[in-house]
Amino acid sequence: MRGRHQWLPLPAVQRRAVHPLGLSSPLLGDALWRLSLLAMCWWGVARLCRLLAPADPRGADWQRVFGVALLAALPIGVVDLRGAQTEFLMLGLMLAGLADVAEGRWRRAAFLLVLAGAFKPQALALVMLAFALWPRLRLSLALWLAAALALPLAHWDPGYALGEYGQLVRKTMSSANPGGGVWHDFANGLATLGLPLDLMAQTVIRVLAGIAVLILARGAVGRLTAHRASATVAALIVTYLLLFNPRTVLGHFGDMALVAGALAGWEFHVRRNRALGWVLVLLCFALTTHVWTRGMHLATATWFKPLLACGFGLYVVVRWVPSLSDRPAAGRQDAAENVPREGLAIQG
């Protein structure tokens, strides 16, 4: 009897999913998880740096840009790494997906972007933006999204999976108004400064901001080279997610520091504009006010970092988004995308 019973299925309460890293010791599993986050994040940032310095004829290589990005983001990046959440994983997948778009790898780009959304729903904003910007990406995005939604139904209890979908919808709806907490989005920043907004006003502003990002990104895709356009979209979406995600927390600003650091490396080593490069580096350093003194942290909580994100967004719009008078990038050679004549509002 015992030999027969040991093959019977266990009760539902005893069925537990086992994380692959959970098979090792807690200390080793923790280290492997953090290293995995770093590896994926650095992969995405390295690919962004390759977009910024592709075979530059003046000797600037992507490794030097990558080094600036890592050094600039190190102080604030420690916060997110300490939390060991999937923020860096999401960023790496998003940047790698946009790099694949620039290189014409449409299917893999769609897979990476949808995978980023599977780890953190915030990345679905980039999925929707990519669907609107690149027609060749739409079919692959739709197929991968369908596969991602169908995969949980392979669970041994499909009813449980459907119930979790319901919880996801309710959680997403409640996330627009998370209530108390130290959030660093635009609405909480304004409330700290004595300018509170009701939920309807916040929603309208978020929608208008999303439309503005779509317009700016469409202009970049239509007028810049593929490499430069993907880098611009990356900077725009990171800024949007920081300012308009109602649950933005301190560690999320590591994303902006990594992208801003990469653009600082571009200013230093490609455009030879040291002034703007140092401005971006100092912006990344200013994100660490929470560790300077307790008084500084309390005085700048919730409003200062969104203000820095606004400054970074302004830099991206002025420096990277082409003006309406610029001609489309059709027919341009990628090798010439670092030439000073390119349609940037401010020349290096």
C-alpha positions in Angstrom: 0.0 0.0 0.0 2.8 2.4 0.9 4.4 1.8 -2.5 1.1 2.6 -4.2 0.3 5.7 -2.1 3.6 7.4 -2.6 2.6 8.0 -6.2 -0.7 9.7 -5.4 -0.8 13.4 -6.1 -0.1 15.6 -3.1 -2.9 17.8 -1.7 -3.1 21.3 -3.2 -1.8 22.9 0.0 1.4 20.9 -0.3 2.1 21.9 -3.9 4.6 24.7 -3.9 6.5 26.2 -6.7 10.2 26.0 -6.2 12.4 28.8 -7.5 15.5 27.5 -9.2 17.8 29.6 -7.0 15.9 28.3 -4.0 17.5 24.9 -4.5 20.8 26.4 -3.2 21.6 27.8 0.2 20.0 31.2 1.0 23.2 33.0 0.9 24.3 31.6 -2.5 20.8 32.0 -3.9 20.7 35.6 -2.9 24.1 36.3 -4.5 23.2 34.5 -7.7 20.0 36.4 -8.0 21.7 39.8 -7.5 24.4 38.8 -10.0 21.7 37.8 -12.5 20.1 41.2 -12.1 23.4 43.0 -12.7 24.3 40.8 -15.7 21.0 41.5 -17.4 21.1 45.2 -16.6 24.7 45.6 -17.8 23.9 43.7 -21.0 21.1 46.1 -21.8 23.2 49.2 -20.9 26.1 47.9 -23.0 23.9 47.5 -26.0 22.6 51.1 -25.5 26.2 52.3 -25.4 26.8 50.4 -28.7 23.9 52.4 -30.2 25.5 55.7 -29.0 29.0 54.9 -30.3 28.9 52.6 -33.3 32.3 52.5 -34.9 32.9 56.2 -34.3 35.5 57.4 -36.8 37.1 59.7 -34.1 38.2 56.9 -31.9 35.4 56.9 -29.3 34.4 53.3 -28.5 31.3 52.0 -26.7 33.4 50.6 -23.8 34.4 54.1 -22.7 30.8 55.2 -22.9 29.8 52.1 -20.9 32.4 52.9 -18.2 31.0 56.4 -17.7 27.4 55.0 -17.4 28.4 52.5 -14.7 30.4 55.0 -12.7 27.7 57.7 -12.9 25.0 55.2 -11.8 26.9 53.5 -9.0 25.9 55.7 -6.1 22.1 55.5 -6.7 22.2 52.0 -8.3 23.3 50.5 -5.0 19.8 51.2 -3.6 18.0 49.1 -6.2 20.6 46.4 -6.0 20.2 46.2 -2.2 16.4 45.7 -2.7 17.1 42.9 -5.3 13.9 43.7 -7.1 13.4 43.2 -10.8 13.8 46.9 -11.8 17.3 46.4 -13.2 16.1 43.2 -15.0 13.3 45.1 -16.6 15.6 47.9 -17.7 18.1 45.5 -19.2 15.4 43.8 -21.2 13.9 47.0 -22.4 17.2 48.5 -23.6 18.2 45.2 -25.3 14.9 45.1 -27.0 15.3 48.6 -28.3 18.8 47.8 -29.5 17.4 44.8 -31.4 14.8 47.2 -33.0 17.7 49.4 -34.2 19.4 46.4 -35.7 16.3 45.0 -37.4 15.9 41.9 -35.2 12.2 42.3 -35.0 11.2 39.0 -33.5 13.8 38.9 -30.8 13.0 42.6 -30.0 9.4 41.8 -29.5 10.3 38.8 -27.3 12.5 40.9 -25.0 10.1 43.8 -24.7 7.2 41.4 -23.8 9.5 39.6 -21.4 10.2 42.9 -19.7 6.5 43.4 -19.3 6.1 39.9 -17.9 8.6 40.7 -15.1 7.2 44.2 -14.4 3.9 45.5 -15.8 5.3 49.0 -16.1 7.3 47.9 -19.1 4.0 47.4 -21.0 4.1 51.1 -21.6 7.1 50.6 -23.8 5.4 47.6 -25.5 2.4 49.8 -26.4 4.8 52.6 -27.6 6.8 50.2 -29.7 3.5 48.8 -31.2 2.6 52.4 -32.3 6.1 53.3 -33.6 7.3 50.3 -35.6 4.8 48.5 -37.8 7.2 45.6 -38.5 7.1 44.9 -34.8 3.4 44.6 -34.4 2.7 41.0 -35.4 5.5 39.7 -33.3 4.5 41.7 -30.3 0.9 40.5 -30.6 2.0 36.8 -30.8 4.4 37.1 -27.9 1.8 38.9 -25.8 -0.7 36.2 -26.5 1.8 33.5 -25.6 2.6 35.3 -22.3 -1.0 35.6 -21.4 -1.7 31.9 -22.2 1.3 30.4 -20.5 0.0 30.7 -16.9 -3.1 28.7 -18.0 -0.7 25.7 -18.3 -0.8 25.6 -14.5 -2.2 22.4 -13.0 -5.2 24.4 -11.8 -6.3 26.8 -14.6 -8.9 28.2 -12.3 -6.3 29.4 -9.9 -4.4 31.1 -12.8 -7.6 32.8 -13.9 -8.2 34.1 -10.4 -4.7 35.5 -10.4 -5.5 37.4 -13.6 -8.5 38.9 -11.7 -6.2 39.9 -8.9 -3.8 41.5 -11.4 -6.6 43.7 -12.9 -7.7 44.8 -9.4 -4.1 45.5 -8.4 -3.4 47.5 -11.5 -6.6 49.6 -11.0 -5.7 50.3 -7.4 -2.1 51.2 -8.3 -3.2 54.5 -9.8 -4.0 55.7 -6.3 -1.6 53.9 -3.9 -2.5 56.0 -1.0 0.0 56.6 1.8 3.7 55.9 1.3 6.9 57.6 0.1 6.3 57.8 -3.6 8.5 59.8 -6.0 6.1 60.5 -9.0 5.1 63.9 -10.2 1.8 63.9 -8.2 3.4 63.2 -4.8 6.1 65.7 -5.6 3.5 68.4 -6.2 1.6 67.4 -3.1 4.7 67.8 -1.0 5.1 71.3 -2.4 1.6 72.2 -1.5 0.0 71.6 -4.9 -2.1 68.4 -4.5 -4.1 67.0 -7.4 -7.1 64.8 -7.4 -7.0 61.4 -9.1 -8.9 62.6 -12.2 -6.4 65.5 -12.7 -3.5 63.1 -12.2 -5.0 60.7 -14.8 -5.5 63.4 -17.4 -1.9 64.6 -16.9 -0.6 61.0 -17.3 -2.6 60.5 -20.5 -1.4 63.8 -22.0 2.2 63.0 -21.1 1.9 59.6 -22.8 0.6 61.3 -25.9 3.5 63.8 -25.8 6.0 60.9 -25.5 4.4 59.2 -28.5 4.6 62.4 -30.6 8.2 63.0 -29.6 9.2 59.4 -30.2 7.5 59.3 -33.6 9.4 62.4 -34.6 12.7 60.7 -33.5 11.9 57.5 -35.4 10.9 59.4 -38.5 13.9 61.8 -38.6 16.8 60.1 -37.0 18.9 57.0 -37.8 17.7 53.8 -36.4 20.4 53.7 -33.7 19.8 57.2 -32.6 16.0 56.9 -32.6 16.1 53.8 -30.4 18.4 55.5 -27.9 16.0 58.5 -27.8 13.0 56.3 -27.2 14.9 54.6 -24.3 15.5 58.0 -22.7 12.0 59.1 -23.2 10.3 56.0 -21.8 12.6 55.9 -18.7 11.7 59.5 -17.9 8.0 58.8 -18.4 8.0 55.8 -16.2 9.8 57.6 -13.4 7.5 60.7 -13.4 4.1 59.1 -14.1 4.2 55.7 -12.5 2.2 56.3 -9.3 4.4 53.8 -7.4 7.9 55.2 -8.3 10.2 54.5 -5.4 13.8 55.6 -4.6 15.5 52.6 -6.3 13.8 53.2 -9.6 16.0 56.3 -10.2 18.9 53.9 -10.9 17.3 53.4 -14.3 17.6 57.1 -15.1 21.1 57.2 -13.7 22.2 54.4 -16.0 20.6 56.0 -19.1 21.8 59.5 -18.2 25.3 58.1 -17.5 25.3 56.5 -20.9 24.4 59.8 -22.5 27.0 61.5 -20.4 29.6 59.1 -21.9 28.3 60.0 -25.3 28.7 63.7 -24.5 32.3 63.1 -23.3 33.6 60.7 -25.8 31.5 61.2 -29.0 30.3 64.8 -29.0 33.2 66.1 -27.1 30.9 68.4 -25.0 32.4 68.1 -21.5 30.1 70.7 -20.1 26.9 68.7 -20.8 28.7 65.5 -19.8 29.5 66.8 -16.4 25.9 68.2 -16.0 24.6 64.7 -16.5 27.1 63.2 -14.1 26.2 65.7 -11.4 22.5 65.0 -12.0 23.2 61.3 -11.3 25.1 62.3 -8.2 22.3 64.6 -7.0 20.0 61.6 -6.9 21.8 60.4 -3.8 20.6 63.3 -1.5 19.0 60.6 0.7 22.5 59.5 2.0 24.1 63.0 2.5 22.4 63.9 5.8 19.1 63.0 7.4 18.1 66.7 7.2 18.8 66.8 3.5 16.8 63.6 3.0 13.8 64.9 4.8 14.0 68.2 3.1 14.2 66.7 -0.4 12.0 63.6 0.0 9.4 63.0 -2.8 9.9 66.2 -4.7 13.6 66.7 -5.5 14.2 63.5 -7.5 11.1 64.0 -9.7 12.4 67.5 -10.4 15.7 66.0 -11.5 13.8 63.6 -13.8 12.0 66.7 -15.3 15.4 68.2 -15.9 16.7 65.1 -17.6 13.6 64.9 -19.7 14.1 68.5 -20.8 17.7 67.6 -21.8 16.4 64.6 -23.9 13.8 66.7 -25.7 16.2 69.6 -26.5 19.3 67.6 -27.2 17.9 64.5 -28.8 14.5 65.0 -30.3 14.7 66.5 -33.8 12.9 69.7 -34.6 10.1 69.7 -37.2 12.4 71.4 -39.7 14.8 68.5 -39.7 14.7 66.2 -42.7 13.9 62.5 -42.3 16.8 60.2 -41.8 15.9 58.0 -44.8 19.0 57.2 -46.8 21.5 58.3 -44.2 24.4 56.0 -43.5 24.7 54.7 -39.9 28.4 55.5 -40.0 27.5 59.2 -40.3 25.2 59.4 -37.4 27.8 61.0 -35.2 28.6 63.8 -37.7 27.9 67.2 -36.2 25.5 68.1 -39.0 22.9 65.7 -37.6 19.6 67.3 -36.7 20.1 67.9 -33.0 18.8 71.0 -31.5 22.1 71.7 -29.7 25.4 71.0 -31.3 28.3 69.6 -29.3 
